[in-house]
Amino acid sequence: MAGYAAISRGRTAGRRCAGGWLGMNGRARPEIPVIAFHALGLDRHSFEPLRRCLQDGRRLVAFDLLGHGSNGDRASECLEDHVDYATERILRAADGPVHLLGHSFGGVVAALACQRIRSDGHDVISLALLATPSSGGKLYADRSDALLLNGVEPFKQSTLARWFGETPPPQWRSNIEYASKSLSSLSATAIASAWRALATFGDFSSVTSQPGAMCIAAADDLSTPPSAMSAIVDAMSENAIGSGPALKTLPKGGHLFPLTMAPDVARMLEAHWGAVEGEALLKAGGRA
């Protein structure tokens, strides 16, 4: 069972729950919760900057992926295992409608879990993908092999350069320190297994886009550039029910823009969540 981080903000303390989720943010209001899955190499705490920037009292629930954080001893190179785990966590964390959020590899996992949950009749109000690779393939298998050959330290240094650039601004220092610590905490086997799992992913052409899908990219992302997110939009739009996913591009922020540009990302997401909730309410015969 994954761990948890109980976090307080203002007068509202974060509730604890088996499975490792971040606490309630701001005012205690019965909003539709957001369930989030982090990037490969990080952990559930990577969503703390974003959580702190949310202003609408929404609950953000973030889980450690297999092989990461409190699940460090549960590595798997089978993508299906990651999706099974995410699906189980989502269904345990919420007994009603949810928003799903995924960053990088967590976006792939969230999208596949979303597809499965929706096909079983569960209500996913929206899916937001942040800096998510558009496909798997040999690139990620090669990274796995190189990691096992060269060790974690060279992998960490190259990853930080890809995530933040060669000359990151000083205000990103705390994010870089967190990312460096998170990468160092992982075993070579855990990281390599996650790369192997991602390598087996095909692409998003098999993922049906439901209403409420959105992709966010950063213009200076060296790891997953906007063109990758555009490819996701194109692939999902071919199978869209209604309109295809929306694509938003931040002018900067690097691959870890959910941390480095948390206020901007929070505003984008809050506007999106509010809009899709309003549409759902109108379709149900209520008043937005």
C-alpha positions as CSV (number, residue, x, y, z in Angstrom):
1,M,0.0,0.0,0.0
2,A,1.4,3.4,-1.0
3,G,2.1,6.0,1.6
4,Y,0.5,9.4,1.9
5,A,1.4,13.0,2.5
6,A,-1.0,14.9,4.8
7,I,-0.7,18.6,4.0
8,S,-2.4,21.6,5.7
9,R,-3.2,24.9,4.1
10,G,-5.1,27.7,5.8
11,R,-7.7,26.3,8.2
12,T,-8.3,23.1,6.2
13,A,-6.0,20.1,6.9
14,G,-5.4,17.5,4.3
15,R,-7.2,14.2,5.0
16,R,-5.3,11.0,5.2
17,C,-6.1,8.1,3.0
18,A,-4.3,4.8,2.2
19,G,-2.8,5.1,-1.2
20,G,-0.7,8.2,-0.9
21,W,-2.8,11.3,-1.7
22,L,-2.2,14.9,-1.2
23,G,-4.6,16.7,1.1
24,M,-7.6,18.9,0.6
25,N,-6.7,22.4,-0.6
26,G,-8.2,25.6,0.6
27,R,-11.9,25.7,1.6
28,A,-13.6,22.4,2.3
29,R,-16.2,22.3,-0.6
30,P,-17.7,19.2,-2.2
31,E,-16.1,19.7,-5.5
32,I,-15.3,16.9,-8.0
33,P,-11.8,15.7,-7.0
34,V,-8.7,15.6,-9.3
35,I,-6.6,12.5,-9.3
36,A,-3.1,13.0,-10.5
37,F,-0.2,10.8,-11.7
38,H,3.4,12.1,-11.8
39,A,6.3,12.0,-14.2
40,L,8.8,9.1,-14.4
41,G,11.5,9.9,-11.9
42,L,9.4,12.0,-9.5
43,D,6.8,11.1,-7.0
44,R,3.4,12.3,-5.7
45,H,5.0,15.4,-4.1
46,S,5.7,16.8,-7.5
47,F,2.1,18.1,-7.5
48,E,2.5,20.1,-4.3
49,P,3.4,23.4,-6.1
50,L,0.3,23.0,-8.3
51,R,-1.9,22.1,-5.3
52,R,-0.8,25.2,-3.4
53,C,-1.9,27.4,-6.3
54,L,-5.4,26.0,-6.6
55,Q,-7.9,28.5,-5.4
56,D,-11.3,26.9,-5.7
57,G,-11.2,24.5,-2.8
58,R,-10.7,21.5,-5.0
59,R,-9.2,18.2,-3.6
60,L,-6.1,17.0,-5.4
61,V,-5.2,13.4,-5.0
62,A,-1.8,12.3,-6.2
63,F,-0.4,8.8,-6.1
64,D,3.1,7.3,-6.4
65,L,3.5,5.3,-9.6
66,L,4.9,1.8,-9.4
67,G,8.6,1.9,-8.7
68,H,8.5,5.4,-7.3
69,G,8.2,7.0,-3.8
70,S,6.4,4.7,-1.4
71,N,6.0,2.1,-4.2
72,G,9.8,1.9,-4.8
73,D,9.8,-1.8,-4.2
74,R,7.0,-2.5,-6.7
75,A,8.8,-1.7,-10.0
76,S,7.3,-3.2,-13.2
77,E,8.3,-3.1,-16.9
78,C,4.8,-4.1,-17.8
79,L,2.7,-1.1,-18.8
80,E,-0.5,-3.0,-18.0
81,D,0.6,-3.3,-14.4
82,H,0.9,0.5,-14.2
83,V,-2.5,1.0,-15.7
84,D,-4.0,-1.7,-13.4
85,Y,-2.6,0.1,-10.4
86,A,-3.8,3.5,-11.5
87,T,-7.3,2.2,-12.2
88,E,-7.5,0.6,-8.8
89,R,-6.3,3.8,-7.1
90,I,-8.8,6.0,-9.0
91,L,-11.8,3.8,-8.2
92,R,-10.8,3.6,-4.5
93,A,-10.2,7.3,-4.1
94,A,-13.5,8.5,-5.6
95,D,-16.9,6.9,-5.8
96,G,-18.3,9.5,-8.2
97,P,-17.1,11.7,-11.0
98,V,-13.4,12.6,-11.2
99,H,-11.0,14.7,-13.2
100,L,-7.8,12.9,-14.2
101,L,-4.4,14.6,-14.5
102,G,-1.2,13.1,-15.8
103,H,2.3,14.5,-16.3
104,S,4.7,12.9,-18.7
105,F,4.7,9.1,-18.2
106,G,1.9,9.7,-15.7
107,G,-0.1,11.1,-18.6
108,V,0.2,7.9,-20.6
109,V,-0.9,5.9,-17.5
110,A,-3.8,8.4,-16.8
111,A,-5.0,8.3,-20.4
112,L,-5.1,4.5,-20.5
113,A,-6.7,4.2,-17.1
114,C,-9.3,6.8,-18.2
115,Q,-10.1,4.7,-21.3
116,R,-10.6,1.6,-19.2
117,I,-12.7,3.3,-16.5
118,R,-14.9,5.0,-19.0
119,S,-15.5,1.8,-20.9
120,D,-16.7,0.3,-17.7
121,G,-19.2,3.0,-17.2
122,H,-17.5,5.2,-14.7
123,D,-17.7,9.0,-14.9
124,V,-14.5,10.8,-15.8
125,I,-15.4,14.4,-16.3
126,S,-12.0,15.4,-17.9
127,L,-8.6,14.2,-18.7
128,A,-5.6,16.7,-18.7
129,L,-2.3,15.6,-20.1
130,L,0.8,17.7,-19.2
131,A,4.1,17.3,-21.2
132,T,3.1,13.7,-22.2
133,P,5.0,11.7,-24.8
134,S,2.9,10.9,-27.9
135,S,4.2,7.4,-28.3
136,G,6.6,4.8,-26.8
137,G,9.3,3.1,-28.8
138,K,13.0,2.4,-29.0
139,L,14.1,5.7,-27.5
140,Y,12.8,4.7,-24.1
141,A,14.2,1.2,-24.4
142,D,17.6,2.6,-25.2
143,R,17.4,4.9,-22.1
144,S,16.6,1.8,-20.0
145,D,19.6,0.0,-21.3
146,A,21.9,3.0,-20.9
147,L,20.8,3.4,-17.3
148,L,21.5,-0.2,-16.4
149,L,24.9,0.1,-18.1
150,N,26.0,3.5,-16.7
151,G,24.2,3.8,-13.4
152,V,21.8,6.4,-11.9
153,E,24.2,9.4,-11.6
154,P,24.8,10.0,-15.3
155,F,21.1,9.4,-15.9
156,K,20.2,12.0,-13.3
157,Q,22.5,14.6,-14.7
158,S,21.2,14.2,-18.3
159,T,17.6,14.1,-17.1
160,L,18.0,17.3,-15.1
161,A,19.5,19.0,-18.2
162,R,16.7,17.8,-20.4
163,W,14.0,18.9,-17.8
164,F,15.4,22.3,-16.9
165,G,17.9,23.2,-19.6
166,E,21.6,24.0,-19.3
167,T,21.1,27.4,-17.7
168,P,17.9,27.4,-15.7
169,P,16.7,30.6,-14.0
170,P,17.5,31.0,-10.3
171,Q,13.9,30.8,-9.2
172,W,13.8,27.2,-10.3
173,R,16.4,26.1,-7.8
174,S,14.0,24.5,-5.3
175,N,12.4,22.6,-8.1
176,I,15.7,21.4,-9.4
177,E,16.8,20.3,-5.8
178,Y,13.5,18.4,-5.4
179,A,13.9,16.7,-8.8
180,S,17.5,15.8,-8.1
181,K,16.6,14.3,-4.7
182,S,13.7,12.3,-6.2
183,L,15.9,10.9,-9.0
184,S,18.6,9.9,-6.6
185,S,16.1,8.1,-4.4
186,L,15.2,5.6,-7.1
187,S,16.9,2.4,-7.9
188,A,18.3,1.7,-11.4
189,T,16.0,-1.2,-11.7
190,A,12.9,0.9,-10.9
191,I,13.8,3.6,-13.4
192,A,14.8,1.1,-16.1
193,S,11.6,-0.8,-15.6
194,A,9.5,2.3,-16.0
195,W,11.3,3.2,-19.2
196,R,10.7,-0.3,-20.5
197,A,7.0,0.0,-19.7
198,L,6.8,3.3,-21.6
199,A,8.7,1.8,-24.5
200,T,5.9,-0.7,-25.0
201,F,3.2,2.1,-25.4
202,G,2.0,2.4,-29.0
203,D,0.4,5.9,-29.4
204,F,-2.8,7.7,-28.7
205,S,-4.6,6.6,-31.8
206,S,-6.3,3.9,-29.8
207,V,-7.4,6.3,-27.0
208,T,-10.9,7.7,-27.7
209,S,-11.1,11.4,-26.8
210,Q,-14.1,12.1,-24.7
211,P,-15.4,15.6,-24.0
212,G,-13.2,17.4,-21.5
213,A,-9.8,16.4,-22.8
214,M,-7.0,19.0,-22.7
215,C,-3.2,18.9,-23.4
216,I,-0.8,21.5,-22.0
217,A,2.8,21.9,-23.3
218,A,5.7,24.3,-22.7
219,A,7.4,26.0,-25.7
220,D,10.8,25.4,-24.2
221,D,10.3,21.8,-23.2
222,L,13.4,19.8,-24.4
223,S,11.9,16.5,-23.3
224,T,8.4,16.6,-24.7
225,P,8.1,19.6,-27.1
226,P,4.7,21.1,-28.1
227,S,4.9,19.0,-31.3
228,A,4.5,15.8,-29.3
229,M,1.4,17.2,-27.6
230,S,0.1,18.3,-30.9
231,A,0.5,14.7,-32.2
232,I,-1.6,13.5,-29.2
233,V,-4.3,16.0,-30.1
234,D,-4.3,14.8,-33.7
235,A,-4.4,11.2,-32.8
236,M,-7.1,11.5,-30.2
237,S,-9.2,13.8,-32.4
238,E,-9.6,11.0,-35.0
239,N,-11.6,9.0,-32.5
240,A,-13.2,12.0,-30.7
241,I,-16.7,11.9,-29.3
242,G,-17.7,15.5,-30.0
243,S,-14.8,18.0,-30.2
244,G,-11.2,16.9,-29.9
245,P,-8.8,17.8,-27.1
246,A,-7.8,21.4,-26.5
247,L,-4.1,22.3,-26.7
248,K,-2.6,25.0,-24.6
249,T,1.1,26.0,-24.8
250,L,2.9,27.9,-22.1
251,P,5.8,30.2,-23.3
252,K,8.2,28.7,-20.9
253,G,8.6,26.4,-18.0
254,G,10.6,23.4,-19.3
255,H,9.5,19.8,-18.9
256,L,8.6,20.3,-15.3
257,F,6.3,23.3,-15.9
258,P,3.7,21.9,-13.5
259,L,6.3,22.8,-10.8
260,T,8.1,25.8,-12.4
261,M,4.9,27.5,-13.8
262,A,2.4,26.2,-11.2
263,P,0.3,29.4,-10.9
264,D,-0.2,29.5,-14.7
265,V,-1.0,25.8,-14.9
266,A,-3.4,26.1,-12.0
267,R,-5.4,28.9,-13.7
268,M,-5.6,26.9,-17.0
269,L,-6.8,23.8,-15.3
270,E,-9.3,25.6,-13.0
271,A,-10.8,27.3,-16.0
272,H,-11.0,24.0,-17.9
273,W,-12.5,22.1,-15.0
274,G,-15.0,24.8,-14.3
275,A,-16.1,24.8,-18.0
276,V,-16.5,21.0,-18.3
277,E,-18.4,20.8,-15.0
278,G,-20.7,23.5,-16.2
279,E,-21.3,21.7,-19.5
280,A,-22.0,18.5,-17.7
281,L,-24.4,20.2,-15.3
282,L,-26.3,21.8,-18.2
283,K,-26.6,18.4,-20.0
284,A,-28.0,16.9,-16.9
285,G,-30.7,19.6,-16.8
286,G,-29.2,21.7,-14.0
287,R,-28.0,25.3,-14.0
288,A,-24.3,26.2,-14.3
